[in-house]
Structure formats: C-alpha cells, structure tokens
C-alpha cells in the first residue's frame, strides 16, 4: 500500500513544526540562565524563570523586572 502524498507532506510539516518550536525555546532558556547567573540567582530560581518564560513566551529579563 502506497502512502498518500498529502498525508506524507502533512506529517513532514508537523515534524518540522515540532523541531522549530524546540529551536525557538532554546534562546529563551539560554537567556534565562545568563540573566540569572549574572544576578547570582540559585539554580532553582533560574529553572523557575526558564519555565515561566517558556510558558508565557516572554524574555526572562522582562519577567525578572516584573517580579
């Protein structure tokens, strides 16, 4: 049985979207670590800010200022 070309393309698009989403998260994670390491924050506080930044899609510096 041969795969439907449209379904193959849709699958490829979904996979690319997943990879792109992961790549978009990495700069936020790195920025959070850099900001918090400069401020001398604990690893737990860094992790909490990373998670909040990823959840809200905001820059960690903006989150830190608003806290």
mmCIF file of the N, C-alpha and C atoms, coordinates in Angstrom:
data_MODEL
# 
_entry.id   MODEL 
# 
loop_
_atom_site.group_PDB 
_atom_site.id 
_atom_site.type_symbol 
_atom_site.label_atom_id 
_atom_site.label_alt_id 
_atom_site.label_comp_id 
_atom_site.label_asym_id 
_atom_site.label_entity_id 
_atom_site.label_seq_id 
_atom_site.pdbx_PDB_ins_code 
_atom_site.Cartn_x 
_atom_site.Cartn_y 
_atom_site.Cartn_z 
_atom_site.occupancy 
_atom_site.B_iso_or_equiv 
_atom_site.pdbx_formal_charge 
_atom_site.auth_seq_id 
_atom_site.auth_comp_id 
_atom_site.auth_asym_id 
_atom_site.auth_atom_id 
_atom_site.pdbx_PDB_model_num 
ATOM 1   N N  . UNK A 1 1  ? 0.838  -1.181 0.000  1.00 0.00 ? 1  UNK A N  1 
ATOM 2   C CA . UNK A 1 1  ? 0.000  0.000  0.000  1.00 0.00 ? 1  UNK A CA 1 
ATOM 3   C C  . UNK A 1 1  ? 0.881  1.242  0.000  1.00 0.00 ? 1  UNK A C  1 
ATOM 4   N N  . UNK A 1 2  ? 0.565  2.166  -0.849 1.00 0.00 ? 2  UNK A N  1 
ATOM 5   C CA . UNK A 1 2  ? 1.354  3.377  -1.007 1.00 0.00 ? 2  UNK A CA 1 
ATOM 6   C C  . UNK A 1 2  ? 0.761  4.500  -0.156 1.00 0.00 ? 2  UNK A C  1 
ATOM 7   N N  . UNK A 1 3  ? 1.641  5.315  0.441  1.00 0.00 ? 3  UNK A N  1 
ATOM 8   C CA . UNK A 1 3  ? 1.188  6.421  1.286  1.00 0.00 ? 3  UNK A CA 1 
ATOM 9   C C  . UNK A 1 3  ? 0.653  7.559  0.413  1.00 0.00 ? 3  UNK A C  1 
ATOM 10  N N  . UNK A 1 4  ? -0.376 8.199  0.911  1.00 0.00 ? 4  UNK A N  1 
ATOM 11  C CA . UNK A 1 4  ? -0.968 9.343  0.222  1.00 0.00 ? 4  UNK A CA 1 
ATOM 12  C C  . UNK A 1 4  ? 0.022  10.516 0.309  1.00 0.00 ? 4  UNK A C  1 
ATOM 13  N N  . UNK A 1 5  ? 0.399  11.135 -0.814 1.00 0.00 ? 5  UNK A N  1 
ATOM 14  C CA . UNK A 1 5  ? 1.390  12.228 -0.786 1.00 0.00 ? 5  UNK A CA 1 
ATOM 15  C C  . UNK A 1 5  ? 0.978  13.394 0.114  1.00 0.00 ? 5  UNK A C  1 
ATOM 16  N N  . UNK A 1 6  ? -0.298 13.679 0.188  1.00 0.00 ? 6  UNK A N  1 
ATOM 17  C CA . UNK A 1 6  ? -0.748 14.784 1.035  1.00 0.00 ? 6  UNK A CA 1 
ATOM 18  C C  . UNK A 1 6  ? -0.517 14.446 2.508  1.00 0.00 ? 6  UNK A C  1 
ATOM 19  N N  . UNK A 1 7  ? -0.808 13.217 2.890  1.00 0.00 ? 7  UNK A N  1 
ATOM 20  C CA . UNK A 1 7  ? -0.582 12.813 4.281  1.00 0.00 ? 7  UNK A CA 1 
ATOM 21  C C  . UNK A 1 7  ? 0.896  12.830 4.621  1.00 0.00 ? 7  UNK A C  1 
ATOM 22  N N  . UNK A 1 8  ? 1.732  12.437 3.689  1.00 0.00 ? 8  UNK A N  1 
ATOM 23  C CA . UNK A 1 8  ? 3.180  12.469 3.906  1.00 0.00 ? 8  UNK A CA 1 
ATOM 24  C C  . UNK A 1 8  ? 3.637  13.909 4.119  1.00 0.00 ? 8  UNK A C  1 
ATOM 25  N N  . UNK A 1 9  ? 3.160  14.815 3.295  1.00 0.00 ? 9  UNK A N  1 
ATOM 26  C CA . UNK A 1 9  ? 3.520  16.228 3.445  1.00 0.00 ? 9  UNK A CA 1 
ATOM 27  C C  . UNK A 1 9  ? 3.016  16.794 4.766  1.00 0.00 ? 9  UNK A C  1 
ATOM 28  N N  . UNK A 1 10 ? 1.798  16.458 5.163  1.00 0.00 ? 10 UNK A N  1 
ATOM 29  C CA . UNK A 1 10 ? 1.263  16.934 6.436  1.00 0.00 ? 10 UNK A CA 1 
ATOM 30  C C  . UNK A 1 10 ? 2.087  16.421 7.612  1.00 0.00 ? 10 UNK A C  1 
ATOM 31  N N  . UNK A 1 11 ? 2.494  15.171 7.540  1.00 0.00 ? 11 UNK A N  1 
ATOM 32  C CA . UNK A 1 11 ? 3.338  14.601 8.590  1.00 0.00 ? 11 UNK A CA 1 
ATOM 33  C C  . UNK A 1 11 ? 4.667  15.352 8.664  1.00 0.00 ? 11 UNK A C  1 
ATOM 34  N N  . UNK A 1 12 ? 5.282  15.588 7.508  1.00 0.00 ? 12 UNK A N  1 
ATOM 35  C CA . UNK A 1 12 ? 6.554  16.317 7.466  1.00 0.00 ? 12 UNK A CA 1 
ATOM 36  C C  . UNK A 1 12 ? 6.406  17.724 8.046  1.00 0.00 ? 12 UNK A C  1 
ATOM 37  N N  . UNK A 1 13 ? 5.311  18.370 7.727  1.00 0.00 ? 13 UNK A N  1 
ATOM 38  C CA . UNK A 1 13 ? 5.062  19.716 8.245  1.00 0.00 ? 13 UNK A CA 1 
ATOM 39  C C  . UNK A 1 13 ? 4.928  19.693 9.764  1.00 0.00 ? 13 UNK A C  1 
ATOM 40  N N  . UNK A 1 14 ? 4.190  18.720 10.295 1.00 0.00 ? 14 UNK A N  1 
ATOM 41  C CA . UNK A 1 14 ? 4.040  18.611 11.754 1.00 0.00 ? 14 UNK A CA 1 
ATOM 42  C C  . UNK A 1 14 ? 5.388  18.373 12.427 1.00 0.00 ? 14 UNK A C  1 
ATOM 43  N N  . UNK A 1 15 ? 6.203  17.514 11.838 1.00 0.00 ? 15 UNK A N  1 
ATOM 44  C CA . UNK A 1 15 ? 7.519  17.229 12.416 1.00 0.00 ? 15 UNK A CA 1 
ATOM 45  C C  . UNK A 1 15 ? 8.413  18.465 12.386 1.00 0.00 ? 15 UNK A C  1 
ATOM 46  N N  . UNK A 1 16 ? 8.378  19.204 11.287 1.00 0.00 ? 16 UNK A N  1 
ATOM 47  C CA . UNK A 1 16 ? 9.174  20.431 11.199 1.00 0.00 ? 16 UNK A CA 1 
ATOM 48  C C  . UNK A 1 16 ? 8.705  21.457 12.214 1.00 0.00 ? 16 UNK A C  1 
ATOM 49  N N  . UNK A 1 17 ? 7.394  21.541 12.424 1.00 0.00 ? 17 UNK A N  1 
ATOM 50  C CA . UNK A 1 17 ? 6.840  22.473 13.405 1.00 0.00 ? 17 UNK A CA 1 
ATOM 51  C C  . UNK A 1 17 ? 7.319  22.130 14.810 1.00 0.00 ? 17 UNK A C  1 
ATOM 52  N N  . UNK A 1 18 ? 7.362  20.844 15.136 1.00 0.00 ? 18 UNK A N  1 
ATOM 53  C CA . UNK A 1 18 ? 7.856  20.413 16.449 1.00 0.00 ? 18 UNK A CA 1 
ATOM 54  C C  . UNK A 1 18 ? 9.308  20.836 16.636 1.00 0.00 ? 18 UNK A C  1 
ATOM 55  N N  . UNK A 1 19 ? 10.123 20.592 15.602 1.00 0.00 ? 19 UNK A N  1 
ATOM 56  C CA . UNK A 1 19 ? 11.541 20.964 15.689 1.00 0.00 ? 19 UNK A CA 1 
ATOM 57  C C  . UNK A 1 19 ? 11.715 22.469 15.797 1.00 0.00 ? 19 UNK A C  1 
ATOM 58  N N  . UNK A 1 20 ? 10.929 23.220 15.060 1.00 0.00 ? 20 UNK A N  1 
ATOM 59  C CA . UNK A 1 20 ? 11.001 24.670 15.109 1.00 0.00 ? 20 UNK A CA 1 
ATOM 60  C C  . UNK A 1 20 ? 10.604 25.190 16.488 1.00 0.00 ? 20 UNK A C  1 
ATOM 61  N N  . UNK A 1 21 ? 9.559  24.618 17.069 1.00 0.00 ? 21 UNK A N  1 
ATOM 62  C CA . UNK A 1 21 ? 9.138  25.015 18.415 1.00 0.00 ? 21 UNK A CA 1 
ATOM 63  C C  . UNK A 1 21 ? 10.260 24.788 19.426 1.00 0.00 ? 21 UNK A C  1 
ATOM 64  N N  . UNK A 1 22 ? 10.937 23.656 19.314 1.00 0.00 ? 22 UNK A N  1 
ATOM 65  C CA . UNK A 1 22 ? 12.049 23.366 20.220 1.00 0.00 ? 22 UNK A CA 1 
ATOM 66  C C  . UNK A 1 22 ? 13.189 24.356 20.019 1.00 0.00 ? 22 UNK A C  1 
ATOM 67  N N  . UNK A 1 23 ? 13.474 24.691 18.763 1.00 0.00 ? 23 UNK A N  1 
ATOM 68  C CA . UNK A 1 23 ? 14.559 25.634 18.486 1.00 0.00 ? 23 UNK A CA 1 
ATOM 69  C C  . UNK A 1 23 ? 14.220 27.025 19.001 1.00 0.00 ? 23 UNK A C  1 
ATOM 70  N N  . UNK A 1 24 ? 12.946 27.397 18.980 1.00 0.00 ? 24 UNK A N  1 
ATOM 71  C CA . UNK A 1 24 ? 12.540 28.710 19.490 1.00 0.00 ? 24 UNK A CA 1 
ATOM 72  C C  . UNK A 1 24 ? 12.677 28.789 21.006 1.00 0.00 ? 24 UNK A C  1 
ATOM 73  N N  . UNK A 1 25 ? 12.572 27.667 21.686 1.00 0.00 ? 25 UNK A N  1 
ATOM 74  C CA . UNK A 1 25 ? 12.677 27.649 23.151 1.00 0.00 ? 25 UNK A CA 1 
ATOM 75  C C  . UNK A 1 25 ? 14.118 27.800 23.625 1.00 0.00 ? 25 UNK A C  1 
ATOM 76  N N  . UNK A 1 26 ? 15.063 27.319 22.868 1.00 0.00 ? 26 UNK A N  1 
ATOM 77  C CA . UNK A 1 26 ? 16.460 27.322 23.299 1.00 0.00 ? 26 UNK A CA 1 
ATOM 78  C C  . UNK A 1 26 ? 17.005 28.714 23.612 1.00 0.00 ? 26 UNK A C  1 
ATOM 79  N N  . UNK A 1 27 ? 16.786 29.731 22.759 1.00 0.00 ? 27 UNK A N  1 
ATOM 80  C CA . UNK A 1 27 ? 17.303 31.058 23.121 1.00 0.00 ? 27 UNK A CA 1 
ATOM 81  C C  . UNK A 1 27 ? 16.705 31.586 24.423 1.00 0.00 ? 27 UNK A C  1 
ATOM 82  N N  . UNK A 1 28 ? 15.429 31.300 24.678 1.00 0.00 ? 28 UNK A N  1 
ATOM 83  C CA . UNK A 1 28 ? 14.815 31.735 25.935 1.00 0.00 ? 28 UNK A CA 1 
ATOM 84  C C  . UNK A 1 28 ? 15.486 31.064 27.128 1.00 0.00 ? 28 UNK A C  1 
ATOM 85  N N  . UNK A 1 29 ? 15.778 29.772 26.994 1.00 0.00 ? 29 UNK A N  1 
ATOM 86  C CA . UNK A 1 29 ? 16.442 29.053 28.082 1.00 0.00 ? 29 UNK A CA 1 
ATOM 87  C C  . UNK A 1 29 ? 17.839 29.614 28.338 1.00 0.00 ? 29 UNK A C  1 
ATOM 88  N N  . UNK A 1 30 ? 18.584 29.833 27.260 1.00 0.00 ? 30 UNK A N  1 
ATOM 89  C CA . UNK A 1 30 ? 19.942 30.361 27.404 1.00 0.00 ? 30 UNK A CA 1 
ATOM 90  C C  . UNK A 1 30 ? 19.934 31.767 27.994 1.00 0.00 ? 30 UNK A C  1 
ATOM 91  N N  . UNK A 1 31 ? 19.003 32.586 27.551 1.00 0.00 ? 31 UNK A N  1 
ATOM 92  C CA . UNK A 1 31 ? 18.897 33.947 28.072 1.00 0.00 ? 31 UNK A CA 1 
ATOM 93  C C  . UNK A 1 31 ? 18.566 33.925 29.563 1.00 0.00 ? 31 UNK A C  1 
ATOM 94  N N  . UNK A 1 32 ? 17.674 33.040 29.971 1.00 0.00 ? 32 UNK A N  1 
ATOM 95  C CA . UNK A 1 32 ? 17.305 32.936 31.384 1.00 0.00 ? 32 UNK A CA 1 
ATOM 96  C C  . UNK A 1 32 ? 18.514 32.564 32.226 1.00 0.00 ? 32 UNK A C  1 
ATOM 97  N N  . UNK A 1 33 ? 19.274 31.587 31.753 1.00 0.00 ? 33 UNK A N  1 
ATOM 98  C CA . UNK A 1 33 ? 20.458 31.172 32.509 1.00 0.00 ? 33 UNK A CA 1 
ATOM 99  C C  . UNK A 1 33 ? 21.465 32.298 32.612 1.00 0.00 ? 33 UNK A C  1 
ATOM 100 N N  . UNK A 1 34 ? 21.697 33.002 31.517 1.00 0.00 ? 34 UNK A N  1 
ATOM 101 C CA . UNK A 1 34 ? 22.667 34.099 31.514 1.00 0.00 ? 34 UNK A CA 1 
ATOM 102 C C  . UNK A 1 34 ? 22.245 35.210 32.457 1.00 0.00 ? 34 UNK A C  1 
ATOM 103 N N  . UNK A 1 35 ? 20.988 35.619 32.383 1.00 0.00 ? 35 UNK A N  1 
ATOM 104 C CA . UNK A 1 35 ? 20.483 36.698 33.238 1.00 0.00 ? 35 UNK A CA 1 
ATOM 105 C C  . UNK A 1 35 ? 20.599 36.312 34.703 1.00 0.00 ? 35 UNK A C  1 
ATOM 106 N N  . UNK A 1 36 ? 20.188 35.111 35.034 1.00 0.00 ? 36 UNK A N  1 
ATOM 107 C CA . UNK A 1 36 ? 20.192 34.698 36.431 1.00 0.00 ? 36 UNK A CA 1 
ATOM 108 C C  . UNK A 1 36 ? 21.602 34.430 36.949 1.00 0.00 ? 36 UNK A C  1 
ATOM 109 N N  . UNK A 1 37 ? 22.477 33.905 36.118 1.00 0.00 ? 37 UNK A N  1 
ATOM 110 C CA . UNK A 1 37 ? 23.851 33.687 36.563 1.00 0.00 ? 37 UNK A CA 1 
ATOM 111 C C  . UNK A 1 37 ? 24.535 35.015 36.845 1.00 0.00 ? 37 UNK A C  1 
ATOM 112 N N  . UNK A 1 38 ? 24.241 36.021 36.018 1.00 0.00 ? 38 UNK A N  1 
ATOM 113 C CA . UNK A 1 38 ? 24.809 37.351 36.250 1.00 0.00 ? 38 UNK A CA 1 
ATOM 114 C C  . UNK A 1 38 ? 24.292 37.946 37.553 1.00 0.00 ? 38 UNK A C  1 
ATOM 115 N N  . UNK A 1 39 ? 23.061 37.646 37.879 1.00 0.00 ? 39 UNK A N  1 
ATOM 116 C CA . UNK A 1 39 ? 22.459 38.181 39.103 1.00 0.00 ? 39 UNK A CA 1 
ATOM 117 C C  . UNK A 1 39 ? 22.806 37.338 40.321 1.00 0.00 ? 39 UNK A C  1 
ATOM 118 N N  . UNK A 1 40 ? 23.447 36.175 40.112 1.00 0.00 ? 40 UNK A N  1 
ATOM 119 C CA . UNK A 1 40 ? 23.823 35.310 41.224 1.00 0.00 ? 40 UNK A CA 1 
ATOM 120 C C  . UNK A 1 40 ? 22.660 34.528 41.800 1.00 0.00 ? 40 UNK A C  1 
ATOM 121 N N  . UNK A 1 41 ? 21.665 34.243 40.999 1.00 0.00 ? 41 UNK A N  1 
ATOM 122 C CA . UNK A 1 41 ? 20.494 33.502 41.472 1.00 0.00 ? 41 UNK A CA 1 
ATOM 123 C C  . UNK A 1 41 ? 20.818 32.009 41.597 1.00 0.00 ? 41 UNK A C  1 
ATOM 124 N N  . UNK A 1 42 ? 20.024 31.323 42.389 1.00 0.00 ? 42 UNK A N  1 
ATOM 125 C CA . UNK A 1 42 ? 20.207 29.894 42.586 1.00 0.00 ? 42 UNK A CA 1 
ATOM 126 C C  . UNK A 1 42 ? 19.697 29.123 41.369 1.00 0.00 ? 42 UNK A C  1 
ATOM 127 N N  . UNK A 1 43 ? 20.165 27.894 41.186 1.00 0.00 ? 43 UNK A N  1 
ATOM 128 C CA . UNK A 1 43 ? 19.679 27.077 40.062 1.00 0.00 ? 43 UNK A CA 1 
ATOM 129 C C  . UNK A 1 43 ? 18.164 26.873 40.081 1.00 0.00 ? 43 UNK A C  1 
ATOM 130 N N  . UNK A 1 44 ? 17.564 26.796 41.272 1.00 0.00 ? 44 UNK A N  1 
ATOM 131 C CA . UNK A 1 44 ? 16.119 26.622 41.367 1.00 0.00 ? 44 UNK A CA 1 
ATOM 132 C C  . UNK A 1 44 ? 15.382 27.850 40.832 1.00 0.00 ? 44 UNK A C  1 
ATOM 133 N N  . UNK A 1 45 ? 15.897 29.024 41.171 1.00 0.00 ? 45 UNK A N  1 
ATOM 134 C CA . UNK A 1 45 ? 15.280 30.261 40.681 1.00 0.00 ? 45 UNK A CA 1 
ATOM 135 C C  . UNK A 1 45 ? 15.456 30.398 39.168 1.00 0.00 ? 45 UNK A C  1 
ATOM 136 N N  . UNK A 1 46 ? 16.607 29.976 38.667 1.00 0.00 ? 46 UNK A N  1 
ATOM 137 C CA . UNK A 1 46 ? 16.856 30.002 37.228 1.00 0.00 ? 46 UNK A CA 1 
ATOM 138 C C  . UNK A 1 46 ? 15.858 29.098 36.520 1.00 0.00 ? 46 UNK A C  1 
ATOM 139 N N  . UNK A 1 47 ? 15.664 27.887 37.046 1.00 0.00 ? 47 UNK A N  1 
ATOM 140 C CA . UNK A 1 47 ? 14.740 26.925 36.442 1.00 0.00 ? 47 UNK A CA 1 
ATOM 141 C C  . UNK A 1 47 ? 13.313 27.475 36.448 1.00 0.00 ? 47 UNK A C  1 
ATOM 142 N N  . UNK A 1 48 ? 12.903 28.101 37.541 1.00 0.00 ? 48 UNK A N  1 
ATOM 143 C CA . UNK A 1 48 ? 11.552 28.657 37.638 1.00 0.00 ? 48 UNK A CA 1 
ATOM 144 C C  . UNK A 1 48 ? 11.342 29.761 36.606 1.00 0.00 ? 48 UNK A C  1 
ATOM 145 N N  . UNK A 1 49 ? 12.332 30.626 36.434 1.00 0.00 ? 49 UNK A N  1 
ATOM 146 C CA . UNK A 1 49 ? 12.209 31.698 35.444 1.00 0.00 ? 49 UNK A CA 1 
ATOM 147 C C  . UNK A 1 49 ? 12.207 31.135 34.029 1.00 0.00 ? 49 UNK A C  1 
ATOM 148 N N  . UNK A 1 50 ? 13.017 30.109 33.775 1.00 0.00 ? 50 UNK A N  1 
ATOM 149 C CA . UNK A 1 50 ? 13.026 29.461 32.454 1.00 0.00 ? 50 UNK A CA 1 
ATOM 150 C C  . UNK A 1 50 ? 11.648 28.924 32.129 1.00 0.00 ? 50 UNK A C  1 
ATOM 151 N N  . UNK A 1 51 ? 11.061 28.209 33.077 1.00 0.00 ? 51 UNK A N  1 
ATOM 152 C CA . UNK A 1 51 ? 9.741  27.608 32.847 1.00 0.00 ? 51 UNK A CA 1 
ATOM 153 C C  . UNK A 1 51 ? 8.682  28.679 32.621 1.00 0.00 ? 51 UNK A C  1 
ATOM 154 N N  . UNK A 1 52 ? 8.745  29.760 33.384 1.00 0.00 ? 52 UNK A N  1 
ATOM 155 C CA . UNK A 1 52 ? 7.775  30.836 33.205 1.00 0.00 ? 52 UNK A CA 1 
ATOM 156 C C  . UNK A 1 52 ? 7.953  31.511 31.846 1.00 0.00 ? 52 UNK A C  1 
ATOM 157 N N  . UNK A 1 53 ? 9.204  31.697 31.432 1.00 0.00 ? 53 UNK A N  1 
ATOM 158 C CA . UNK A 1 53 ? 9.473  32.309 30.129 1.00 0.00 ? 53 UNK A CA 1 
ATOM 159 C C  . UNK A 1 53 ? 8.963  31.423 29.001 1.00 0.00 ? 53 UNK A C  1 
ATOM 160 N N  . UNK A 1 54 ? 9.188  30.121 29.123 1.00 0.00 ? 54 UNK A N  1 
ATOM 161 C CA . UNK A 1 54 ? 8.720  29.202 28.086 1.00 0.00 ? 54 UNK A CA 1 
ATOM 162 C C  . UNK A 1 54 ? 7.194  29.158 28.035 1.00 0.00 ? 54 UNK A C  1 
ATOM 163 N N  . UNK A 1 55 ? 6.572  29.166 29.203 1.00 0.00 ? 55 UNK A N  1 
ATOM 164 C CA . UNK A 1 55 ? 5.115  29.086 29.264 1.00 0.00 ? 55 UNK A CA 1 
ATOM 165 C C  . UNK A 1 55 ? 4.481  30.340 28.666 1.00 0.00 ? 55 UNK A C  1 
ATOM 166 N N  . UNK A 1 56 ? 5.048  31.492 28.977 1.00 0.00 ? 56 UNK A N  1 
ATOM 167 C CA . UNK A 1 56 ? 4.465  32.754 28.531 1.00 0.00 ? 56 UNK A CA 1 
ATOM 168 C C  . UNK A 1 56 ? 5.072  33.261 27.228 1.00 0.00 ? 56 UNK A C  1 
ATOM 169 N N  . UNK A 1 57 ? 6.194  32.680 26.810 1.00 0.00 ? 57 UNK A N  1 
ATOM 170 C CA . UNK A 1 57 ? 6.857  33.130 25.590 1.00 0.00 ? 57 UNK A CA 1 
ATOM 171 C C  . UNK A 1 57 ? 7.475  34.513 25.741 1.00 0.00 ? 57 UNK A C  1 
ATOM 172 N N  . UNK A 1 58 ? 7.828  34.872 26.978 1.00 0.00 ? 58 UNK A N  1 
ATOM 173 C CA . UNK A 1 58 ? 8.408  36.187 27.232 1.00 0.00 ? 58 UNK A CA 1 
ATOM 174 C C  . UNK A 1 58 ? 9.895  36.062 27.522 1.00 0.00 ? 58 UNK A C  1 
ATOM 175 N N  . UNK A 1 59 ? 10.583 37.164 27.391 1.00 0.00 ? 59 UNK A N  1 
ATOM 176 C CA . UNK A 1 59 ? 12.001 37.234 27.696 1.00 0.00 ? 59 UNK A CA 1 
ATOM 177 C C  . UNK A 1 59 ? 12.173 37.222 29.216 1.00 0.00 ? 59 UNK A C  1 
ATOM 178 N N  . UNK A 1 60 ? 13.186 36.524 29.691 1.00 0.00 ? 60 UNK A N  1 
ATOM 179 C CA . UNK A 1 60 ? 13.406 36.399 31.138 1.00 0.00 ? 60 UNK A CA 1 
ATOM 180 C C  . UNK A 1 60 ? 13.728 37.728 31.807 1.00 0.00 ? 60 UNK A C  1 
ATOM 181 N N  . UNK A 1 61 ? 14.395 38.621 31.088 1.00 0.00 ? 61 UNK A N  1 
ATOM 182 C CA . UNK A 1 61 ? 14.712 39.908 31.682 1.00 0.00 ? 61 UNK A CA 1 
ATOM 183 C C  . UNK A 1 61 ? 13.429 40.676 32.000 1.00 0.00 ? 61 UNK A C  1 
ATOM 184 N N  . UNK A 1 62 ? 12.434 40.597 31.111 1.00 0.00 ? 62 UNK A N  1 
ATOM 185 C CA . UNK A 1 62 ? 11.161 41.258 31.353 1.00 0.00 ? 62 UNK A CA 1 
ATOM 186 C C  . UNK A 1 62 ? 10.447 40.628 32.538 1.00 0.00 ? 62 UNK A C  1 
ATOM 187 N N  . UNK A 1 63 ? 10.532 39.288 32.645 1.00 0.00 ? 63 UNK A N  1 
ATOM 188 C CA . UNK A 1 63 ? 9.900  38.598 33.777 1.00 0.00 ? 63 UNK A CA 1 
ATOM 189 C C  . UNK A 1 63 ? 10.576 38.990 35.085 1.00 0.00 ? 63 UNK A C  1 
ATOM 190 N N  . UNK A 1 64 ? 11.901 39.114 35.053 1.00 0.00 ? 64 UNK A N  1 
ATOM 191 C CA . UNK A 1 64 ? 12.636 39.449 36.264 1.00 0.00 ? 64 UNK A CA 1 
ATOM 192 C C  . UNK A 1 64 ? 12.289 40.863 36.724 1.00 0.00 ? 64 UNK A C  1 
ATOM 193 N N  . UNK A 1 65 ? 12.145 41.785 35.789 1.00 0.00 ? 65 UNK A N  1 
ATOM 194 C CA . UNK A 1 65 ? 11.813 43.158 36.121 1.00 0.00 ? 65 UNK A CA 1 
ATOM 195 C C  . UNK A 1 65 ? 10.416 43.234 36.733 1.00 0.00 ? 65 UNK A C  1 
ATOM 196 N N  . UNK A 1 66 ? 9.483  42.437 36.178 1.00 0.00 ? 66 UNK A N  1 
ATOM 197 C CA . UNK A 1 66 ? 8.116  42.487 36.680 1.00 0.00 ? 66 UNK A CA 1 
ATOM 198 C C  . UNK A 1 66 ? 7.941  41.756 38.006 1.00 0.00 ? 66 UNK A C  1 
ATOM 199 N N  . UNK A 1 67 ? 8.916  40.931 38.425 1.00 0.00 ? 67 UNK A N  1 
ATOM 200 C CA . UNK A 1 67 ? 8.787  40.202 39.687 1.00 0.00 ? 67 UNK A CA 1 
ATOM 201 C C  . UNK A 1 67 ? 9.127  41.072 40.872 1.00 0.00 ? 67 UNK A C  1 
# 
